[in-house]
Amino acid sequence: MEKTVLDWIALVLVIIGGLNWGFFAIDPSWNLVELIFGAIPILAKIVYALVALSAVYMIYMAFKK
C-alpha cells in the first residue's frame, strides 16, 4: 500500500511526539516542542494537538483494511 502525504505527515508528527516523550523520560526539563516553539506558546499547543490527532489517525491506519 502506498503512503499518501497525510500518512507521511502523521508519521512525522507521531515520531516527533515519541521523541519528545523519550527526552522527557531522560530529563523532564527536555521538551523538544517547547525548545523549538517555546517562544510562541499557541504554536506549541497547536503542535501538541496535531501530534495527538496524528496518533488517532495512526490508530485508524493500523486497523484499516
Secondary structure, DSSP 8 states (H G I E B T S, - for coil): ----HHHHHHHHHHHHHHHHHHHHHH-TT--HHHHHHTTSHHHHHHHHHHHHHHHHHHHHHHH--
